[in-house]
Amino acid sequence: MKKITLILFIITIFSSTSFAQTDISVKSIKQLETNCSNNDFLACYFAGQLFQDTGLMLSAVTAYKKACDNKIYESCVKLGRIYKDDYNKAMQKKAVKLFNTSCDNSIASGCFELAALYYQGKIIKKSLAKAGKLYDKACSMQNAPSCYNMGIIYKQGLKVEKNIKKALEYFKKSCSLNFDKGCLEYEKLLNSLTDILKDK
């Protein structure tokens, strides 16, 4: 527990100081690399973040992959996002597998990313039904953007029966999770319903 607290402290220092201003982050990377090489897989994850933040993408991929292969499933999502943006179709397919793995292991962001791929239909075959199920799963794990997207799905009736009440519920939940777009959409939809009732 002390080790995790120390790593989080290092990350906090790094996030508040630029790479060029101090060598603290350099030392942090070296320490995390050492810990990672000693099979501290959480350190591999944090090392991957630091490498990515400083533009060292090959090193980031190596660190994320080691963490992901050793059940740090948040790292699978990070690695999947890198692969997703690759022009190589084989890498994009790897991204799908990584998002699947993370989602199957209850990582909400993995479910969200996989849902987005099904919704967009560029890397894998478009399926609004699958996207909806995955967004719903991620929303149940408190992923605010997924709750918002479920609101859109029910508001527009995308492969589901249009249901304004459910749309409001999802927008409200995304808002309660501090997602500004959800708050705006909730108020907008609620106001439109109020106007309709007034007209009657």
NUROGU-904547 format. One record per residue: residue number from 1; x, y, z of N, C-alpha, C, O, CB in turn; residue in three letters. Coordinates in pm, whole numbers. Glycine has a CB too. Layout:
> NUM, X, Y, Z, X, Y, Z, X, Y, Z, X, Y, Z, X, Y, Z, ALA
...
***
This chain:
> 1, 84, -121, 0, 0, 0, 0, 87, 126, 0, 57, 225, -67, -95, 1, 123, MET
> 2, 200, 119, 79, 290, 234, 84, 352, 260, -52, 372, 375, -92, 400, 211, 188, LYS
> 3, 383, 148, -125, 444, 161, -258, 349, 231, -354, 390, 319, -430, 483, 22, -313, LYS
> 4, 220, 192, -351, 119, 255, -438, 105, 402, -406, 96, 486, -496, -17, 184, -423, ILE
> 5, 104, 435, -274, 93, 575, -232, 212, 655, -283, 196, 769, -328, 84, 584, -78, THR
> 6, 332, 596, -276, 452, 664, -324, 444, 691, -473, 480, 799, -519, 575, 583, -292, LEU
> 7, 398, 590, -549, 386, 606, -694, 286, 716, -728, 311, 798, -816, 344, 473, -759, ILE
> 8, 173, 717, -657, 71, 821, -681, 127, 958, -649, 96, 1056, -718, -56, 794, -597, LEU
> 9, 210, 967, -545, 273, 1093, -509, 366, 1140, -621, 370, 1258, -655, 349, 1079, -377, PHE
> 10, 442, 1045, -676, 533, 1076, -788, 455, 1130, -907, 493, 1229, -968, 614, 952, -830, ILE
> 11, 343, 1063, -938, 260, 1105, -1051, 205, 1245, -1028, 197, 1326, -1121, 145, 1006, -1074, ILE
> 12, 166, 1274, -903, 113, 1407, -870, 219, 1514, -892, 190, 1620, -947, 63, 1411, -724, THR
> 13, 341, 1485, -849, 451, 1580, -869, 471, 1606, -1017, 487, 1719, -1061, 582, 1528, -805, ILE
> 14, 471, 1497, -1094, 494, 1509, -1239, 386, 1592, -1306, 416, 1675, -1391, 501, 1372, -1305, PHE
> 15, 261, 1569, -1267, 150, 1637, -1335, 149, 1787, -1308, 91, 1863, -1385, 17, 1577, -1290, SER
> 16, 214, 1829, -1200, 215, 1972, -1168, 344, 2043, -1213, 360, 2163, -1191, 196, 1991, -1019, SER
> 17, 435, 1968, -1274, 562, 2027, -1316, 598, 1981, -1455, 584, 1863, -1486, 674, 1990, -1218, THR
> 18, 643, 2072, -1540, 676, 2034, -1676, 805, 1953, -1681, 890, 1965, -1592, 688, 2157, -1765, SER
> 19, 819, 1871, -1786, 935, 1784, -1802, 1063, 1865, -1814, 1168, 1824, -1765, 918, 1693, -1925, PHE
> 20, 1054, 1980, -1879, 1172, 2061, -1905, 1219, 2136, -1780, 1336, 2173, -1770, 1144, 2159, -2017, ALA
> 21, 1128, 2159, -1686, 1160, 2244, -1572, 1241, 2174, -1464, 1314, 2239, -1390, 1034, 2297, -1513, GLN
> 22, 1229, 2042, -1455, 1291, 1970, -1345, 1330, 1830, -1386, 1278, 1775, -1483, 1198, 1965, -1226, THR
> 23, 1425, 1772, -1311, 1463, 1634, -1338, 1390, 1536, -1248, 1420, 1417, -1248, 1612, 1616, -1322, ASP
> 24, 1291, 1587, -1170, 1215, 1498, -1082, 1144, 1391, -1164, 1144, 1273, -1128, 1113, 1579, -998, ILE
> 25, 1082, 1432, -1276, 1008, 1336, -1358, 1101, 1234, -1424, 1062, 1119, -1445, 927, 1409, -1464, SER
> 26, 1223, 1275, -1456, 1322, 1183, -1512, 1354, 1076, -1409, 1359, 957, -1441, 1451, 1259, -1554, VAL
> 27, 1377, 1120, -1286, 1404, 1025, -1178, 1283, 934, -1156, 1297, 815, -1129, 1440, 1101, -1047, LYS
> 28, 1165, 994, -1168, 1043, 916, -1149, 1035, 804, -1253, 1004, 690, -1219, 918, 1006, -1159, SER
> 29, 1062, 838, -1378, 1059, 738, -1485, 1161, 627, -1459, 1130, 509, -1473, 1086, 804, -1621, ILE
> 30, 1282, 668, -1420, 1385, 568, -1394, 1345, 475, -1279, 1368, 354, -1286, 1518, 637, -1361, LYS
> 31, 1286, 532, -1175, 1243, 450, -1061, 1131, 355, -1103, 1130, 237, -1066, 1198, 540, -944, GLN
> 32, 1036, 408, -1179, 925, 325, -1225, 973, 215, -1320, 924, 102, -1315, 819, 411, -1294, LEU
> 33, 1068, 250, -1406, 1127, 149, -1496, 1192, 36, -1417, 1178, -81, -1450, 1230, 214, -1590, GLU
> 34, 1265, 75, -1313, 1332, -25, -1228, 1229, -115, -1162, 1243, -237, -1161, 1420, 44, -1122, THR
> 35, 1126, -53, -1105, 1020, -130, -1040, 948, -221, -1139, 914, -335, -1108, 919, -36, -973, ASN
> 36, 927, -168, -1260, 860, -246, -1364, 944, -367, -1404, 892, -477, -1421, 832, -158, -1488, CYS
> 37, 1075, -346, -1418, 1163, -456, -1455, 1171, -562, -1345, 1208, -677, -1368, 1304, -404, -1486, SER
> 38, 1134, -519, -1223, 1128, -613, -1110, 987, -669, -1090, 950, -717, -982, 1175, -543, -981, ASN
> 39, 910, -662, -1198, 774, -720, -1202, 674, -653, -1108, 582, -718, -1057, 782, -864, -1168, ASN
> 40, 692, -523, -1086, 588, -443, -1022, 503, -389, -1137, 534, -285, -1196, 648, -325, -930, ASP
> 41, 395, -460, -1169, 322, -432, -1292, 241, -303, -1285, 210, -242, -1387, 230, -548, -1323, PHE
> 42, 206, -261, -1164, 141, -131, -1148, 239, -19, -1185, 201, 82, -1244, 89, -112, -1003, LEU
> 43, 365, -39, -1151, 469, 57, -1189, 484, 64, -1341, 511, 170, -1397, 604, 20, -1124, ALA
> 44, 466, -51, -1407, 471, -53, -1555, 362, 36, -1612, 384, 111, -1707, 455, -199, -1609, CYS
> 45, 244, 28, -1552, 131, 110, -1597, 163, 259, -1583, 145, 336, -1678, 3, 76, -1516, TYR
> 46, 212, 298, -1466, 244, 439, -1443, 361, 485, -1530, 364, 599, -1576, 276, 462, -1295, PHE
> 47, 458, 395, -1551, 569, 428, -1640, 517, 454, -1782, 561, 547, -1849, 674, 314, -1642, ALA
> 48, 422, 371, -1826, 361, 389, -1957, 296, 526, -1969, 307, 592, -2073, 259, 281, -1983, GLY
> 49, 226, 568, -1862, 163, 700, -1865, 266, 812, -1878, 248, 905, -1957, 80, 722, -1738, GLN
> 50, 374, 801, -1800, 477, 904, -1807, 546, 906, -1943, 574, 1013, -1997, 580, 881, -1697, LEU
> 51, 574, 789, -1997, 634, 782, -2130, 542, 845, -2235, 587, 921, -2321, 665, 636, -2168, PHE
> 52, 414, 812, -2226, 318, 866, -2323, 307, 1018, -2310, 302, 1090, -2410, 179, 802, -2304, GLN
> 53, 303, 1066, -2187, 291, 1210, -2164, 411, 1288, -2217, 400, 1405, -2252, 275, 1238, -2015, ASP
> 54, 525, 1221, -2224, 646, 1289, -2272, 680, 1251, -2416, 788, 1283, -2466, 764, 1257, -2182, THR
> 55, 587, 1183, -2484, 602, 1154, -2626, 689, 1034, -2660, 723, 1013, -2776, 658, 1271, -2692, GLY
> 56, 725, 954, -2560, 808, 835, -2585, 716, 715, -2606, 699, 631, -2518, 907, 809, -2465, LEU
> 57, 656, 710, -2725, 547, 617, -2750, 590, 470, -2752, 517, 384, -2704, 481, 651, -2879, MET
> 58, 707, 440, -2808, 753, 301, -2811, 774, 248, -2670, 739, 134, -2639, 882, 289, -2892, LEU
> 59, 833, 332, -2585, 854, 293, -2446, 720, 279, -2373, 702, 190, -2290, 944, 396, -2373, SER
> 60, 626, 368, -2406, 493, 361, -2346, 425, 230, -2382, 367, 163, -2296, 406, 480, -2391, ALA
> 61, 431, 193, -2509, 369, 69, -2556, 429, -51, -2484, 356, -141, -2440, 386, 53, -2709, VAL
> 62, 561, -53, -2470, 629, -165, -2403, 582, -177, -2258, 553, -286, -2210, 782, -146, -2408, THR
> 63, 576, -63, -2189, 535, -63, -2047, 388, -101, -2032, 354, -183, -1947, 560, 76, -1984, ALA
> 64, 302, -42, -2115, 159, -75, -2110, 136, -224, -2138, 55, -289, -2072, 80, 11, -2210, TYR
> 65, 208, -276, -2237, 190, -417, -2276, 227, -510, -2161, 157, -608, -2135, 274, -450, -2401, LYS
> 66, 337, -480, -2094, 378, -564, -1981, 273, -561, -1870, 240, -664, -1810, 516, -519, -1927, LYS
> 67, 222, -443, -1842, 118, -430, -1739, -10, -501, -1780, -72, -572, -1700, 89, -282, -1710, ALA
> 68, -50, -482, -1905, -173, -544, -1956, -162, -696, -1954, -256, -765, -1915, -203, -496, -2099, CYS
> 69, -48, -748, -1998, -26, -893, -2000, -30, -954, -1860, -46, -1075, -1843, 107, -925, -2066, ASP
> 70, -14, -867, -1760, -12, -915, -1622, -131, -860, -1541, -120, -832, -1421, 119, -875, -1555, ASN
> 71, -244, -847, -1611, -374, -822, -1550, -393, -684, -1488, -477, -666, -1399, -396, -924, -1445, LYS
> 72, -316, -585, -1535, -347, -445, -1502, -433, -397, -1620, -382, -339, -1716, -215, -354, -1481, ILE
> 73, -563, -422, -1609, -651, -408, -1726, -672, -264, -1771, -708, -239, -1886, -784, -470, -1695, TYR
> 74, -650, -167, -1679, -655, -27, -1722, -547, 0, -1827, -564, 84, -1916, -637, 69, -1600, GLU
> 75, -437, -73, -1815, -328, -59, -1911, -368, -111, -2048, -322, -60, -2151, -204, -132, -1861, SER
> 76, -454, -212, -2051, -503, -265, -2178, -580, -157, -2254, -572, -148, -2377, -592, -389, -2155, CYS
> 77, -656, -77, -2180, -732, 32, -2242, -637, 135, -2302, -654, 179, -2415, -826, 98, -2139, VAL
> 78, -535, 174, -2224, -438, 273, -2272, -368, 223, -2398, -351, 298, -2494, -333, 302, -2162, LYS
> 79, -330, 96, -2397, -263, 37, -2513, -358, 29, -2632, -319, 55, -2746, -208, -102, -2479, LEU
> 80, -482, -8, -2604, -584, -15, -2709, -607, 118, -2777, -626, 124, -2898, -714, -66, -2653, GLY
> 81, -604, 225, -2700, -624, 359, -2757, -510, 396, -2853, -531, 462, -2955, -635, 464, -2646, ARG
> 82, -391, 354, -2817, -276, 380, -2906, -291, 299, -3035, -273, 352, -3144, -142, 344, -2836, ILE
> 83, -325, 171, -3022, -340, 85, -3139, -458, 127, -3226, -453, 114, -3349, -357, -60, -3095, TYR
> 84, -562, 175, -3164, -683, 215, -3237, -653, 323, -3339, -711, 325, -3448, -790, 265, -3139, LYS
> 85, -563, 413, -3304, -529, 526, -3392, -420, 493, -3494, -378, 579, -3572, -484, 643, -3308, ASP
> 86, -376, 367, -3494, -274, 323, -3590, -340, 295, -3725, -454, 247, -3730, -200, 196, -3538, ASP
> 87, -269, 325, -3833, -325, 300, -3968, -320, 152, -4004, -389, 108, -4096, -249, 382, -4073, TYR
> 88, -239, 76, -3933, -225, -67, -3957, -349, -142, -3905, -379, -137, -3785, -97, -122, -3890, ASN
> 89, -419, -210, -3994, -543, -278, -3956, -520, -387, -3852, -605, -412, -3768, -610, -338, -4079, LYS
> 90, -402, -452, -3859, -370, -556, -3760, -363, -495, -3620, -407, -557, -3523, -236, -625, -3796, ALA
> 91, -308, -374, -3610, -300, -306, -3482, -438, -265, -3433, -468, -271, -3314, -208, -183, -3491, MET
> 92, -522, -222, -3527, -659, -185, -3491, -736, -305, -3437, -815, -292, -3343, -731, -126, -3613, GLN
> 93, -712, -422, -3497, -777, -545, -3448, -729, -579, -3307, -805, -629, -3224, -750, -662, -3543, LYS
> 94, -601, -552, -3282, -547, -573, -3147, -618, -481, -3048, -644, -520, -2934, -394, -548, -3144, LYS
> 95, -648, -359, -3092, -718, -264, -3006, -853, -320, -2964, -892, -311, -2848, -736, -129, -3077, ALA
> 96, -925, -379, -3059, -1056, -438, -3030, -1042, -546, -2923, -1121, -550, -2829, -1120, -499, -3159, VAL
> 97, -943, -632, -2937, -920, -740, -2840, -886, -684, -2702, -932, -735, -2600, -806, -832, -2887, LYS
> 98, -806, -580, -2701, -767, -518, -2574, -887, -456, -2503, -903, -470, -2382, -659, -412, -2597, LEU
> 99, -972, -387, -2580, -1092, -328, -2521, -1185, -437, -2470, -1247, -424, -2365, -1164, -238, -2623, PHE
> 100, -1195, -546, -2547, -1276, -660, -2505, -1226, -717, -2373, -1304, -741, -2281, -1274, -769, -2612, ASN
> 101, -1097, -738, -2365, -1036, -795, -2244, -1062, -707, -2123, -1101, -756, -2017, -886, -814, -2262, THR
> 102, -1041, -577, -2139, -1060, -486, -2026, -1208, -478, -1987, -1240, -473, -1868, -1008, -346, -2062, SER
> 103, -1296, -477, -2084, -1439, -471, -2056, -1485, -597, -1983, -1563, -590, -1888, -1519, -452, -2186, CYS
> 104, -1436, -713, -2030, -1470, -840, -1965, -1422, -845, -1821, -1473, -923, -1740, -1410, -957, -2043, ASP
> 105, -1324, -762, -1790, -1270, -757, -1654, -1315, -631, -1579, -1246, -580, -1490, -1118, -762, -1658, ASN
> 106, -1432, -583, -1618, -1502, -476, -1546, -1431, -341, -1545, -1437, -268, -1446, -1525, -518, -1406, SER
> 107, -1363, -309, -1655, -1304, -176, -1671, -1399, -95, -1759, -1411, -119, -1879, -1159, -182, -1734, ILE
> 108, -1466, 1, -1698, -1571, 77, -1767, -1521, 146, -1893, -1590, 147, -1995, -1630, 180, -1674, ALA
> 109, -1401, 203, -1887, -1348, 275, -2004, -1324, 180, -2122, -1333, 221, -2237, -1217, 347, -1967, SER
> 110, -1294, 53, -2092, -1278, -46, -2198, -1409, -74, -2267, -1415, -86, -2390, -1220, -175, -2141, GLY
> 111, -1516, -86, -2188, -1650, -106, -2246, -1691, 14, -2329, -1750, -1, -2436, -1754, -131, -2134, CYS
> 112, -1659, 134, -2280, -1691, 256, -2353, -1620, 260, -2488, -1682, 291, -2590, -1653, 379, -2270, PHE
> 113, -1491, 229, -2487, -1413, 232, -2611, -1464, 129, -2712, -1473, 157, -2831, -1264, 207, -2582, GLU
> 114, -1498, 10, -2664, -1550, -94, -2752, -1686, -54, -2808, -1715, -76, -2925, -1560, -228, -2677, LEU
> 115, -1770, 4, -2722, -1901, 52, -2767, -1886, 155, -2878, -1960, 154, -2976, -1979, 112, -2649, ALA
> 116, -1790, 246, -2860, -1766, 351, -2960, -1727, 291, -3095, -1768, 341, -3200, -1657, 448, -2912, ALA
> 117, -1647, 184, -3092, -1607, 118, -3217, -1727, 57, -3287, -1740, 65, -3410, -1502, 11, -3190, LEU
> 118, -1815, -5, -3210, -1937, -62, -3270, -2031, 48, -3320, -2098, 32, -3422, -2011, -152, -3167, TYR
> 119, -2034, 159, -3249, -2121, 271, -3288, -2072, 336, -3417, -2152, 371, -3504, -2126, 376, -3175, TYR
> 120, -1941, 351, -3430, -1883, 418, -3547, -1875, 326, -3668, -1895, 371, -3781, -1745, 470, -3514, GLN
> 121, -1847, 199, -3646, -1842, 102, -3755, -1726, 120, -3853, -1739, 84, -3970, -1967, 109, -3830, GLY
> 122, -1615, 173, -3807, -1499, 193, -3895, -1398, 78, -3883, -1349, 26, -3983, -1431, 326, -3862, LYS
> 123, -1369, 39, -3760, -1271, -67, -3737, -1339, -203, -3733, -1284, -302, -3782, -1195, -43, -3606, ILE
> 124, -1457, -209, -3674, -1537, -332, -3672, -1676, -301, -3728, -1715, -185, -3739, -1546, -391, -3526, ILE
> 125, -1748, -406, -3763, -1879, -388, -3824, -1974, -312, -3731, -1986, -343, -3613, -1939, -524, -3860, LYS
> 126, -2039, -213, -3788, -2128, -128, -3711, -2242, -210, -3651, -2305, -290, -3720, -2184, -15, -3799, LYS
> 127, -2268, -189, -3523, -2380, -254, -3456, -2428, -165, -3342, -2367, -161, -3235, -2340, -395, -3402, SER
> 128, -2536, -95, -3366, -2590, -6, -3263, -2642, -86, -3144, -2639, -39, -3030, -2702, 80, -3320, LEU
> 129, -2690, -208, -3171, -2740, -293, -3064, -2626, -329, -2967, -2642, -320, -2845, -2806, -422, -3122, ALA
> 130, -2512, -371, -3022, -2397, -405, -2938, -2342, -282, -2868, -2304, -288, -2752, -2287, -471, -3022, LYS
> 131, -2340, -172, -2941, -2292, -47, -2881, -2377, -10, -2760, -2325, 29, -2655, -2295, 68, -2985, ALA
> 132, -2509, -23, -2776, -2600, 10, -2668, -2577, -76, -2544, -2575, -25, -2432, -2743, -5, -2715, GLY
> 133, -2560, -206, -2564, -2537, -296, -2452, -2408, -262, -2377, -2402, -266, -2255, -2531, -441, -2500, LYS
> 134, -2305, -227, -2455, -2177, -194, -2394, -2180, -59, -2324, -2123, -43, -2216, -2068, -194, -2499, LEU
> 135, -2247, 39, -2385, -2262, 168, -2318, -2340, 152, -2188, -2307, 214, -2087, -2333, 270, -2411, TYR
> 136, -2442, 68, -2191, -2523, 46, -2072, -2439, -19, -1962, -2449, 17, -1845, -2644, -42, -2105, ASP
> 137, -2356, -115, -2001, -2268, -183, -1905, -2170, -83, -1843, -2148, -82, -1722, -2191, -299, -1973, LYS
> 138, -2110, 1, -1929, -2016, 101, -1879, -2085, 203, -1789, -2029, 247, -1689, -1947, 172, -1995, ALA
> 139, -2206, 241, -1826, -2283, 336, -1746, -2311, 279, -1607, -2304, 350, -1507, -2417, 371, -1816, CYS
> 140, -2341, 149, -1602, -2367, 85, -1472, -2243, 85, -1383, -2252, 68, -1262, -2417, -58, -1492, SER
> 141, -2126, 104, -1447, -2000, 114, -1373, -1957, 261, -1356, -1840, 290, -1333, -1889, 35, -1444, MET
> 142, -2054, 350, -1368, -2036, 493, -1342, -1950, 565, -1446, -1880, 661, -1413, -1974, 511, -1207, GLN
> 143, -1955, 520, -1571, -1884, 589, -1679, -1979, 694, -1738, -2070, 660, -1812, -1835, 489, -1789, ASN
> 144, -1956, 819, -1705, -2048, 927, -1739, -2074, 943, -1889, -2190, 957, -1928, -1995, 1055, -1686, ALA
> 145, -1971, 941, -1975, -1997, 954, -2119, -2086, 843, -2173, -2165, 864, -2265, -1867, 956, -2196, PRO
> 146, -2073, 723, -2116, -2157, 611, -2159, -2303, 634, -2121, -2393, 602, -2198, -2107, 480, -2098, SER
> 147, -2325, 690, -2002, -2463, 723, -1961, -2522, 828, -2055, -2638, 819, -2094, -2465, 775, -1814, CYS
> 148, -2440, 925, -2091, -2484, 1029, -2185, -2522, 966, -2319, -2627, 998, -2375, -2373, 1135, -2204, TYR
> 149, -2437, 878, -2369, -2464, 814, -2498, -2589, 728, -2494, -2662, 719, -2593, -2346, 731, -2542, ASN
> 150, -2615, 664, -2380, -2739, 588, -2365, -2860, 682, -2372, -2965, 647, -2425, -2739, 509, -2233, MET
> 151, -2843, 801, -2316, -2949, 901, -2324, -2979, 937, -2469, -3096, 947, -2508, -2911, 1026, -2247, GLY
> 152, -2874, 956, -2548, -2890, 986, -2690, -2959, 871, -2763, -3048, 893, -2845, -2753, 1015, -2755, ILE
> 153, -2918, 750, -2732, -2976, 631, -2796, -3126, 624, -2771, -3203, 598, -2864, -2908, 503, -2743, ILE
> 154, -3167, 647, -2648, -3312, 642, -2617, -3386, 765, -2666, -3504, 757, -2703, -3333, 626, -2467, TYR
> 155, -3319, 878, -2668, -3383, 1000, -2717, -3413, 989, -2866, -3518, 1033, -2913, -3294, 1122, -2691, LYS
> 156, -3318, 928, -2941, -3333, 918, -3085, -3393, 785, -3131, -3428, 770, -3248, -3199, 937, -3151, GLN
> 157, -3405, 690, -3040, -3458, 558, -3076, -3366, 481, -3168, -3409, 427, -3270, -3592, 573, -3141, GLY
> 158, -3238, 474, -3131, -3138, 405, -3214, -3133, 257, -3178, -3070, 217, -3080, -2998, 470, -3196, LEU
> 159, -3200, 175, -3258, -3208, 30, -3237, -3279, -8, -3106, -3273, -123, -3062, -3069, -30, -3237, LYS
> 160, -3344, 90, -3047, -3430, 67, -2931, -3556, 149, -2952, -3558, 241, -3034, -3358, 104, -2796, VAL
> 161, -3660, 117, -2878, -3782, 197, -2887, -3755, 333, -2824, -3702, 342, -2713, -3903, 126, -2818, GLU
> 162, -3791, 438, -2894, -3769, 573, -2842, -3837, 587, -2707, -3955, 554, -2692, -3823, 681, -2942, LYS
> 163, -3762, 637, -2608, -3816, 645, -2472, -3756, 767, -2403, -3643, 764, -2354, -3785, 513, -2391, ASN
> 164, -3833, 875, -2400, -3786, 1001, -2345, -3760, 991, -2195, -3668, 1054, -2142, -3886, 1112, -2373, ILE
> 165, -3843, 911, -2126, -3825, 895, -1981, -3689, 832, -1951, -3616, 877, -1862, -3940, 808, -1922, LYS
> 166, -3657, 727, -2026, -3527, 661, -2005, -3412, 754, -2045, -3308, 757, -1981, -3519, 530, -2086, LYS
> 167, -3433, 829, -2153, -3331, 924, -2196, -3301, 1024, -2085, -3185, 1053, -2056, -3377, 998, -2324, ALA
> 168, -3407, 1074, -2023, -3390, 1169, -1911, -3313, 1105, -1796, -3226, 1168, -1736, -3526, 1217, -1861, LEU
> 169, -3345, 979, -1766, -3278, 909, -1656, -3128, 897, -1683, -3046, 917, -1593, -3339, 769, -1636, GLU
> 170, -3093, 862, -1808, -2951, 847, -1841, -2879, 981, -1842, -2766, 992, -1795, -2936, 780, -1978, TYR
> 171, -2945, 1084, -1896, -2883, 1218, -1895, -2862, 1266, -1751, -2760, 1325, -1718, -2970, 1319, -1975, PHE
> 172, -2963, 1240, -1668, -2953, 1281, -1527, -2838, 1211, -1457, -2765, 1271, -1379, -3085, 1252, -1454, LYS
> 173, -2822, 1082, -1487, -2713, 1007, -1424, -2578, 1059, -1470, -2486, 1074, -1390, -2725, 857, -1456, LYS
> 174, -2564, 1087, -1601, -2437, 1140, -1650, -2408, 1276, -1587, -2293, 1309, -1558, -2439, 1152, -1804, SER
> 175, -2513, 1353, -1565, -2498, 1484, -1500, -2452, 1467, -1356, -2365, 1540, -1308, -2630, 1563, -1505, CYS
> 176, -2511, 1369, -1286, -2472, 1344, -1146, -2327, 1297, -1135, -2266, 1305, -1029, -2566, 1240, -1083, SER
> 177, -2274, 1247, -1248, -2134, 1205, -1253, -2044, 1316, -1308, -1931, 1293, -1351, -2119, 1079, -1340, LEU
> 178, -2099, 1439, -1305, -2024, 1560, -1343, -1988, 1567, -1491, -1882, 1619, -1527, -1898, 1567, -1262, ASN
> 179, -2077, 1516, -1575, -2057, 1526, -1721, -2142, 1641, -1771, -2264, 1630, -1777, -2094, 1391, -1794, PHE
> 180, -2078, 1751, -1806, -2149, 1875, -1839, -2249, 1859, -1953, -2359, 1913, -1948, -2049, 1983, -1875, ASP
> 181, -2210, 1785, -2057, -2301, 1764, -2171, -2428, 1694, -2126, -2536, 1721, -2179, -2231, 1683, -2282, LYS
> 182, -2415, 1604, -2030, -2532, 1535, -1978, -2626, 1631, -1906, -2748, 1621, -1920, -2490, 1424, -1883, GLY
> 183, -2570, 1723, -1830, -2650, 1823, -1759, -2726, 1912, -1858, -2844, 1939, -1842, -2560, 1910, -1667, CYS
> 184, -2654, 1955, -1961, -2716, 2042, -2061, -2828, 1971, -2135, -2935, 2028, -2159, -2611, 2090, -2161, LEU
> 185, -2803, 1844, -2172, -2903, 1767, -2246, -3024, 1737, -2158, -3137, 1737, -2206, -2842, 1637, -2298, GLU
> 186, -3000, 1712, -2031, -3109, 1685, -1936, -3199, 1808, -1923, -3322, 1797, -1931, -3053, 1645, -1797, TYR
> 187, -3138, 1923, -1903, -3216, 2047, -1889, -3291, 2080, -2018, -3407, 2121, -2015, -3124, 2163, -1851, GLU
> 188, -3223, 2063, -2130, -3283, 2092, -2260, -3406, 2004, -2285, -3511, 2052, -2329, -3180, 2073, -2373, LYS
> 189, -3391, 1874, -2258, -3501, 1780, -2281, -3614, 1805, -2184, -3731, 1799, -2221, -3453, 1637, -2269, LEU
> 190, -3580, 1832, -2059, -3681, 1859, -1957, -3760, 1985, -1991, -3882, 1988, -1975, -3615, 1873, -1818, LEU
> 191, -3691, 2089, -2036, -3756, 2215, -2074, -3848, 2196, -2194, -3956, 2256, -2201, -3651, 2321, -2105, ASN
> 192, -3807, 2113, -2290, -3890, 2090, -2409, -4018, 2018, -2370, -4125, 2045, -2425, -3813, 2008, -2514, SER
> 193, -4008, 1925, -2274, -4127, 1853, -2227, -4220, 1947, -2151, -4343, 1937, -2162, -4087, 1734, -2137, LEU
> 194, -4162, 2037, -2074, -4241, 2136, -1999, -4316, 2227, -2095, -4432, 2260, -2071, -4151, 2220, -1907, THR
> 195, -4250, 2268, -2201, -4314, 2355, -2303, -4429, 2284, -2372, -4532, 2344, -2401, -4211, 2400, -2408, ASP
> 196, -4410, 2156, -2399, -4517, 2077, -2464, -4640, 2069, -2373, -4754, 2084, -2418, -4466, 1934, -2498, ILE
> 197, -4614, 2046, -2244, -4724, 2037, -2147, -4796, 2171, -2133, -4918, 2175, -2116, -4671, 1991, -2010, LEU
> 198, -4720, 2280, -2140, -4780, 2413, -2131, -4873, 2440, -2248, -4981, 2495, -2233, -4671, 2521, -2124, LYS
> 199, -4828, 2398, -2367, -4906, 2418, -2488, -5039, 2343, -2483, -5139, 2386, -2541, -4826, 2374, -2609, ASP
> 200, -5037, 2231, -2413, -5161, 2152, -2402, -5258, 2219, -2306, -5368, 2168, -2283, -5131, 2007, -2354, LYS
***
